Amino acid sequence: MRSLLRFKQLQISTADRIELGFGVRSIVTSCRAVVLPRFGGADVLEVRDNVRVPDLKPNEVLVRARAVSVNPLDTRMRAGYGRSLFESLLPLILGRDVSGEIEAVGDSVRTLTVGQEVFGALHPTAVRGTYADYAVLSEDQLTQKPTTISHVEASAIPFPALTAWRALKSTARITKGQRVLVVGGGGAVGYSAVQLAVATGCAVSATCESESIDRLLAAGAEQALDYTSEDLQVTLKGQYNAVLDTIGIQQTEQMGISLLKRGGHYMTLQGESASLADRYGLPIGLPTATAILLKKQMQYRFSHGIEYWWTYMRTDAEGLSEIRRLTEAGKLKVPVQKTFPITQVREAHDAKDKRIIPGKVVLEFD
């Protein structure tokens, strides 16, 4: 009799199970996922069946993934970036962005419901990523997917857009009428930053590769300059309230700082916390990184009167909501150059490693 009842429960639809109080965790206990058992090249990635799906915490949401994007962080983590933090936690599931449908929600979730189409992104340090048929995110890491775009298009947006949001809106607090420079505007973070600054009402300049110039001008940048120009500091007009440097080498740092107004903010994506922790271990690497950052902050505050920051993506419910609104209005997008089925994740990573595909790559689920 018990086995018959169990069988009948499994035939009940998800919506009915919620209504009748059965819950849904017993339905999805394992799934297919891309697993990283060790650090290395693209060939170390394994597509495994029967990977455990954890029980939901009260504030968590189970998402049936339809598409996930490949971010530079994914390929760098696969190769060993962040090993000081992640090596003891192997095997990992990579992936930060996701777009899909809600399969189940935790007891305290109030803003999202089963069956909704959503998109969002995990924090950079998440151990269980989104390269899986079922991804687990907290309520504040998700929002409703705009109906105007597909899952593939939606999956490319959250992580780079939230990274740009963190720098420009949370750190620099840009406002209408200010001047913003984006170094490396052709990448996903840089392109998102240009669109966010334009939507705020800022005058935006960007450096990029030559093939991205027209796209950045079409997005509203006043200037889009080839980074190989001989003297960008002369060509770039005026001084800026905020500089977001997605390249983060010595030359771009010096240029960005020299172009800032007093009181302005220089922000680079290439902070040294993870690399120093990997080199020297967490107990030595993190304090060393903190000391380097503080030294630079004091140095540039004294010499140039500007604020210096290492910037990283952070979960931000308000930012994600605004990103959704701008996407719905057609003011924010991240173009996808190529898609791969999730079963070809090795090929996708290999193409990014070899720079065969310079633009955004998305993995689709059947």
Long-range contacts (C-beta under 8 A, 24 or more apart in sequence): 14-103, 14-104, 14-114, 14-115, 15-114, 15-115, 18-114, 23-104, 24-62, 24-103, 24-104, 24-114, 25-55, 25-56, 25-104, 28-53, 28-62, 28-103, 28-104, 28-134, 29-53, 31-132, 31-133, 31-134, 32-132, 32-133, 32-342, 33-93, 33-131, 33-132, 33-133, 34-93, 34-94, 34-95, 34-131, 34-132, 34-342, 34-345, 35-91, 35-92, 35-93, 36-77, 36-78, 36-90, 36-91, 36-92, 36-93, 36-94, 37-90, 37-91, 38-90, 38-91, 39-78, 39-79, 39-80, 39-83, 39-87, 40-78, 40-79, 40-80, 41-78, 41-79, 41-350, 41-353, 42-78, 42-346, 42-347, 42-349, 42-350, 42-353, 43-346, 44-78, 45-78, 45-94, 45-345, 45-346, 45-349, 47-342, 47-343, 47-345, 51-93, 51-132, 53-132, 53-134, 53-136, 54-128, 54-136, 56-104, 56-105, 56-106, 56-136, 57-106, 57-138, 58-106, 58-107, 58-108, 58-109, 59-106, 59-108, 59-109, 59-138, 59-139, 59-140, 60-105, 60-106, 60-109, 60-136, 60-137, 60-138, 60-139, 61-102, 61-104, 61-105, 61-106, 61-109, 61-112, 61-118, 61-136, 61-137, 61-138, 61-139, 61-142, 62-102, 62-103, 62-104, 62-105, 62-134, 62-135, 62-136, 63-98, 63-100, 63-101, 63-102, 63-103, 63-118, 63-134, 63-135, 63-136, 63-137, 63-142, 64-100, 64-101, 64-102, 64-103, 64-133, 64-134, 65-98, 65-99, 65-100, 65-130, 65-132, 65-133, 65-134, 65-135, 65-365, 66-99, 66-100, 66-101, 66-151, 66-155, 66-364, 66-365, 67-98, 67-99, 67-100, 67-150, 67-151, 67-152, 67-154, 67-155, 67-339, 67-362, 67-363, 67-364, 67-365, 68-95, 68-97, 68-98, 68-99, 68-130, 68-131, 68-135, 68-155, 68-342, 68-362, 68-363, 68-365, 69-96, 69-97, 69-155, 69-156, 69-159, 69-336, 69-360, 69-361, 69-362, 69-363, 70-348, 70-349, 70-352, 70-360, 70-361, 70-362, 70-363, 71-96, 71-97, 71-159, 71-160, 71-188, 72-352, 73-124, 73-159, 74-129, 74-349, 75-349, 75-352, 75-353, 78-349, 80-278, 81-274, 81-275, 81-278, 82-125, 82-274, 82-277, 82-278, 83-278, 84-274, 84-277, 84-278, 84-281, 84-282, 84-285, 85-125, 85-274, 85-277, 85-282, 86-127, 89-127, 92-127, 92-128, 92-129, 93-127, 93-128, 93-129, 93-130, 93-131, 93-132, 94-129, 94-131, 95-122, 95-129, 95-130, 95-131, 95-132, 95-135, 96-121, 96-122, 96-124, 96-126, 96-129, 96-130, 96-158, 96-159, 96-313, 97-121, 97-130, 97-155, 97-156, 97-157, 97-158, 97-159, 98-122, 98-130, 98-135, 98-137, 98-155, 98-158, 99-145, 99-151, 99-152, 99-154, 99-155, 100-135, 100-151, 100-365, 103-134, 105-139, 106-139, 108-139, 109-139, 110-139, 111-139, 112-139, 112-142, 112-144, 116-144, 117-144, 117-145, 117-147, 117-151, 118-142, 118-143, 118-144, 118-145, 119-143, 119-145, 119-151, 119-154, 119-155, 119-157, 119-158, 119-324, 120-158, 120-320, 121-158, 121-159, 121-162, 121-313, 121-315, 121-320, 122-315, 123-313, 123-314, 123-315, 124-312, 124-313, 131-342, 131-345, 131-363, 133-365, 138-315, 140-315, 140-317, 140-320, 141-315, 141-317, 141-320, 142-320, 143-317, 143-320, 143-321, 143-323, 143-324, 144-324, 145-324, 146-324, 146-327, 146-328, 147-328, 148-327, 148-328, 148-330, 149-327, 149-333, 151-364, 152-336, 152-339, 152-362, 152-364, 153-333, 153-334, 153-336, 154-327, 155-362, 156-188, 156-334, 156-335, 156-336, 156-360, 156-362, 157-192, 157-323, 157-327, 157-332, 157-333, 157-334, 158-320, 158-323, 159-313, 160-187, 160-188, 160-189, 160-191, 160-192, 160-334, 161-192, 161-196, 161-319, 161-323, 161-332, 161-334, 162-313, 162-314, 162-315, 162-316, 162-319, 162-320, 162-323, 163-189, 163-192, 163-269, 163-311, 163-312, 163-313, 164-189, 164-190, 164-192, 164-193, 164-196, 164-244, 165-192, 165-196, 165-316, 165-319, 165-322, 165-323, 166-311, 166-312, 166-313, 166-314, 166-316, 166-319, 167-193, 167-242, 167-244, 167-267, 167-269, 167-309, 167-311, 168-193, 168-196, 168-197, 168-200, 168-242, 168-244, 169-196, 169-200, 169-319, 170-314, 170-316, 170-319, 171-265, 171-267, 171-309, 171-311, 172-241, 172-242, 172-244, 172-264, 172-265, 172-267, 174-200, 174-202, 174-241, 174-242, 175-200, 175-201, 175-202, 176-200, 176-201, 176-202, 177-201, 177-202, 177-203, 178-202, 178-203, 178-241, 178-242, 179-203, 179-204, 179-205, 179-238, 179-239, 179-240, 179-241, 179-242, 179-261, 180-204, 180-205, 180-240, 180-241, 180-242, 180-243, 180-244, 181-205, 181-206, 181-207, 181-236, 181-240, 181-242, 181-243, 181-244, 181-256, 181-259, 182-206, 182-207, 182-221, 182-243, 182-244, 182-246, 183-207, 183-227, 183-243, 183-244, 183-245, 183-246, 183-247, 183-252, 183-255, 183-256, 184-208, 184-227, 184-245, 184-246, 184-247, 184-252, 185-212, 185-216, 185-221, 185-224, 185-246, 186-211, 186-212, 186-215, 186-216, 187-246, 188-334, 188-360, 189-244, 189-246, 189-269, 190-244, 190-246, 191-215, 191-216, 191-219, 191-334, 191-335, 192-332, 192-334, 193-244, 193-246, 194-219, 194-220, 194-221, 195-219, 195-220, 195-326, 195-331, 195-332, 195-333, 196-326, 196-332, 197-242, 198-331, 199-326, 199-331, 199-332, 202-241, 205-236, 205-237, 205-240, 207-232, 215-335, 233-258, 233-259, 239-264, 240-264, 241-265, 242-267, 243-267, 244-269, 244-311, 245-269, 245-270, 257-300, 257-304, 257-306, 257-308, 258-304, 260-304, 260-306, 261-306, 262-304, 262-305, 262-306, 263-305, 263-306, 263-307, 264-306, 264-307, 265-306, 265-307, 265-309, 266-300, 266-306, 266-307, 266-308, 266-309, 267-309, 267-310, 267-311, 268-309, 268-310, 268-311, 269-310, 269-311, 269-312, 270-310, 271-310, 271-311, 271-312, 272-310, 273-310, 334-360, 335-359, 335-360, 336-360, 336-361, 336-362, 337-361, 338-362, 339-363, 339-364, 340-364, 341-365, 341-366, 342-366
